[in-house]
Structures are given as C-alpha cells and as structure tokens.
Amino acid sequence: MLQKVAELNLKDCCALGQVGIPRQLVVTGDPAAIPDVVAKAGLRLPLVAKPLVADGTAKSHALSLAFDEFCLTELDPPLVLQEFVNHGGLLFKVYIVGDSVK
C-alpha cells in the first residue's frame, strides 16, 4: 500500500530525497493466527492496528496499539498492521495523484 511512496524519487523536493515508511501487513483472517502471520512477515512490536476500510464512520478512525502477541489475538480483522515509529509528534502527509506529489 505505502510501498509506492517509499519508491518515489523526491530529490527535487526533499533534502534527503526519500520518505521513510513503516513496514505494514494487511490482515483479513483469523485473529488467533495474527501472531504467526506477523512473525512470518518479520514485523516488530509494537504495531499500530488500523481498520482496512475507511468509510467515514467513527470506527474507520479507530487505532489500536498491539504491544504483545496477546494483543494481536484480540484484534478484529480486516485491518492493516504497521510497525510503530516514534515520530516525536511530527507527521508529514504525502498525497499522490498520477505523477504529482504534494
């Protein structure tokens, strides 16, 4: 999903010419299997869990933090798991439409 952002050539608009993104995994199956799926994908805890579908409801903005394997089994797929990156409160949003990056 975010891999295309990481592959962008941004040398003309960013000092470092790259955008770091968290590794992520889409989960649609049995919650009990999530710890094994995460381990096979090589993701490291803690993970941010985000709903896969954004439909404008409050649930589509609900985030969870999974600190251990038990937390992973309590999640409610479908969802996206992303490695937590401590960004110190500084976020950049990147919007891409066709060949345009803003």
C-alpha positions as CSV (number, residue, x, y, z in Angstrom):
1,M,0.0,0.0,0.0
2,L,2.6,2.6,1.0
3,Q,5.5,0.9,-0.9
4,K,4.9,3.3,-3.9
5,V,5.6,6.3,-1.6
6,A,8.9,4.8,-0.5
7,E,9.9,4.2,-4.1
8,L,9.4,7.8,-5.2
9,N,12.4,9.9,-6.4
10,L,12.0,13.1,-4.3
11,K,15.4,14.6,-4.8
12,D,14.0,17.8,-6.1
13,C,11.6,18.4,-3.2
14,C,13.3,16.9,-0.1
15,A,16.7,17.4,1.4
16,L,17.3,13.6,1.8
17,G,15.4,12.6,-1.3
18,Q,13.5,9.8,0.4
19,V,10.4,9.2,2.6
20,G,10.6,6.6,5.4
21,I,7.5,4.5,5.8
22,P,6.6,1.9,8.4
23,R,6.5,-1.7,7.3
24,Q,3.0,-3.0,7.1
25,L,0.8,-6.0,6.7
26,V,-2.9,-6.4,5.7
27,V,-4.7,-9.0,7.9
28,T,-8.0,-10.5,6.9
29,G,-8.1,-13.9,8.5
30,D,-8.5,-15.5,11.9
31,P,-7.3,-13.2,14.8
32,A,-5.7,-16.3,16.5
33,A,-3.4,-16.6,13.6
34,I,-2.2,-13.0,13.6
35,P,0.9,-13.5,15.8
36,D,2.2,-16.2,13.4
37,V,1.4,-14.0,10.3
38,V,3.2,-11.1,11.9
39,A,6.3,-13.2,12.8
40,K,6.5,-14.6,9.2
41,A,6.3,-11.1,7.8
42,G,9.1,-10.0,10.1
43,L,7.3,-7.1,11.7
44,R,8.4,-6.0,15.1
45,L,6.2,-5.0,18.0
46,P,4.7,-2.6,18.9
47,L,2.3,-2.4,16.0
48,V,-0.4,0.1,15.1
49,A,-3.7,-1.6,14.0
50,K,-5.8,0.4,11.6
51,P,-9.1,-0.5,10.0
52,L,-8.7,-1.6,6.4
53,V,-11.9,0.1,5.3
54,A,-12.3,3.8,5.6
55,D,-16.0,4.6,5.2
56,G,-16.4,7.8,7.2
57,T,-17.7,6.2,10.3
58,A,-16.0,6.6,13.7
59,K,-14.8,3.0,13.5
60,S,-12.7,3.9,10.4
61,H,-10.6,6.3,12.5
62,A,-10.1,3.9,15.4
63,L,-6.5,2.9,16.1
64,S,-5.1,0.3,18.4
65,L,-1.6,-0.4,19.7
66,A,-0.5,-4.0,20.0
67,F,2.4,-4.4,22.4
68,D,2.5,-8.2,22.6
69,E,1.1,-11.4,21.0
70,F,-1.9,-11.5,23.2
71,C,-2.9,-8.0,22.0
72,L,-2.6,-9.2,18.4
73,T,-5.1,-12.1,19.0
74,E,-7.7,-9.6,20.4
75,L,-7.7,-7.5,17.1
76,D,-10.7,-7.5,14.8
77,P,-9.8,-8.0,11.1
78,P,-9.8,-6.8,8.4
79,L,-7.1,-4.4,9.3
80,V,-3.7,-3.0,8.5
81,L,-0.8,-3.6,10.9
82,Q,2.1,-1.1,10.8
83,E,5.3,-1.0,12.8
84,F,5.1,1.8,15.3
85,V,7.6,4.6,14.5
86,N,8.2,7.2,17.2
87,H,8.0,10.4,15.2
88,G,8.1,12.8,18.1
89,G,4.7,14.3,17.1
90,L,5.9,15.4,13.7
91,L,4.0,14.0,10.8
92,F,4.1,14.7,7.1
93,K,1.2,13.7,4.8
94,V,2.1,12.8,1.3
95,Y,-0.6,12.9,-1.4
96,I,0.0,11.3,-4.8
97,V,-2.3,11.7,-7.8
98,G,-0.8,10.3,-11.0
99,D,2.7,11.7,-11.4
100,S,2.0,14.6,-9.0
101,V,3.3,14.5,-5.4
102,K,2.2,17.2,-2.9
